[in-house]
Amino acid sequence: MTHSPSPQPPRFTPDAVTLAEVELARLGIGPAEISINVPADIGSKARAAGRLVVTDREGAPAGTLDIHGSTAEATGDDHGTVAVRGTVGTGDADEPRGPHSSLRAHPGKTRFDGWSAIVSHDPPDTYTLRAAGTDRPLLFIVLDGPRERPGPETAVTIRAVLTLREELRDTGQVADVVLVPAPHYGDHRDDALAVAIAESFGADLVRPALRADHAALQEGLDGGGQLPAAEWPAPSLEAWRRWRPPRHERGLVVFFTGLSGSGKSTVARAVVDRLNETTDRTVTLLDGDLVRRNLSAGLGFSRADRDRNVERIGFVAAEIARHGGLVVCAPIAPFAATRARVRQMVSATGDFVLIHVATPVEECERRDRKGLYARARAGELPDFTGISSPYETPRDADLVLDTTHVSVDEARDAVLGLLTEGGWLPPHPT
């Protein structure tokens, strides 16, 4: 009797939070049963195979979800998404890999019984260190994963805690550092997860009675005022300063949005030209049309493709801003949710300023040199923003311009004035 081979499990890379949860479950931390939203066709293949291979952002396997037949039913249509539920297989842990692999630890193989543990994505504050005391060994558990509240990058936090570890060792206290994948939710789940992570290593979570005020810290960093140095040891404070340097040194994305023909590209180029004349900052222009022909060649104009185009612009802009660059972008970016995702990407390591060029569609159509509006009204261009596809007016714009009533120079100067008032440019560029 011939048996047909079992179908191969499909591979899927989930969102960053789910990926961190899968990696945690594989380490034996937190719930082993996880639900993952996948495209409908992948959900069908996963149910048929009984497994789903979860991959990381580089496409390497990060874990396997053993599908529960009774809970892996579709929740969407054939063209949408479904939720598959199953148990993450643990098995033997692989050798640590990825950034900072030497600090990555498997709690089943690495024990710190009787130690105190500080568990956080951020460098620790003075209150937490005091609460840890000096009578027990201290374990810094640095969490590496997506964050609801932005803060220093993992590498910067690690540098800070390694310095603190050496300072403690110099005083005779035993201390160590490990790195664990984990998300930051921004709600009650964070405390429960910190307890679970500490306990998985055999350590007791440090629970300070008082914590430093992160909002006051960020306000001080943004305003260039006096920082609450008493609340932070020097290595931690340096890590926060690296994350939020003075605004004139900080990465910045100036994001123009508006209808085709609104004047956003013209104003954006005028801003870039003046910045190149008057500042020493590295300035990059990501114009919508230029990006379309290069970075997004091959994409169409469906909503999904337009979102993908704007997200690609946002990704490149965020990377430039992460290294302290100033980026000016000028896509149409008609959808609020997509603009919000770009803002979130940039805000992790830099600043984001939204400029809405609110020139009315009638004026944009009157100016139309390419004849796009006429073709759209004739039905030749489906999904054309402002005619057959909506433009969602920003409610969070930092500046609104209508080039019907202001010249290019006036609009340019309004943008430069905003950047000067915000501290991103030196006073009164000429």
Stockholm file with secondary structure:
# STOCKHOLM 1.0

chainA/1-430         MTHSPSPQPPRFTPDAVTLAEVELARLGIGPAEISINVPADIGSKARAAGRLVVTDREGAPAGTLDIHGSTAEATGDDHGTVAVRGTVGTGDADEPRGPHSSLRAHPGKTRFDGWSAIVSHDPPDTYTLRAAGTDRPLLFIVLDGPRERPGPETAVTIRAVLTLREELRDTGQVADVVLVPAPHYGDHRDDALAVAIAESFGADLVRPALRADHAALQEGLDGGGQLPAAEWPAPSLEAWRRWRPPRHERGLVVFFTGLSGSGKSTVARAVVDRLNETTDRTVTLLDGDLVRRNLSAGLGFSRADRDRNVERIGFVAAEIARHGGLVVCAPIAPFAATRARVRQMVSATGDFVLIHVATPVEECERRDRKGLYARARAGELPDFTGISSPYETPRDADLVLDTTHVSVDEARDAVLGLLTEGGWLPPHPT
#=GR chainA/1-430 SS CCCCCCCCCCEECCCHHHHHHHHHHHTTCSCSEEEEEEEHHHHHHHHHHTEEEEECTTSCEEEEEEECGGGCCCCSCTTSEEEEEEEECCCSCCCCCSTTGGGBCCTTTCCCTTCEEEEESSCCCHHHHHHHCSSSCEEEEEEESCBSSCCSCHHHHHHHHHHHHHHHHHTTCCEEEEEEECCBCSSTHHHHHHHHHHHHTTCEECCCSSCCCHHHHHHHHHHTCCCCGGGSCHHHHHHHHHHSCCGGGSCEEEEEECCTTSSHHHHHHHHHHHHHHHCCSCEEEEEHHHHHHTTTTTCCSSHHHHHHHHHHHHHHHHHHHHTTCEEEEECCCCCHHHHHHHHHHHHTTSEEEEEEECCCHHHHHHHCSSCHHHHHHTTSSTTCBTTTBCCCCCSSCSEEECTTTSCHHHHHHHHHHHHHHTTSSCSSCC
#=GC SS_cons         CCCCCCCCCCEECCCHHHHHHHHHHHTTCSCSEEEEEEEHHHHHHHHHHTEEEEECTTSCEEEEEEECGGGCCCCSCTTSEEEEEEEECCCSCCCCCSTTGGGBCCTTTCCCTTCEEEEESSCCCHHHHHHHCSSSCEEEEEEESCBSSCCSCHHHHHHHHHHHHHHHHHTTCCEEEEEEECCBCSSTHHHHHHHHHHHHTTCEECCCSSCCCHHHHHHHHHHTCCCCGGGSCHHHHHHHHHHSCCGGGSCEEEEEECCTTSSHHHHHHHHHHHHHHHCCSCEEEEEHHHHHHTTTTTCCSSHHHHHHHHHHHHHHHHHHHHTTCEEEEECCCCCHHHHHHHHHHHHTTSEEEEEEECCCHHHHHHHCSSCHHHHHHTTSSTTCBTTTBCCCCCSSCSEEECTTTSCHHHHHHHHHHHHHHTTSSCSSCC
//
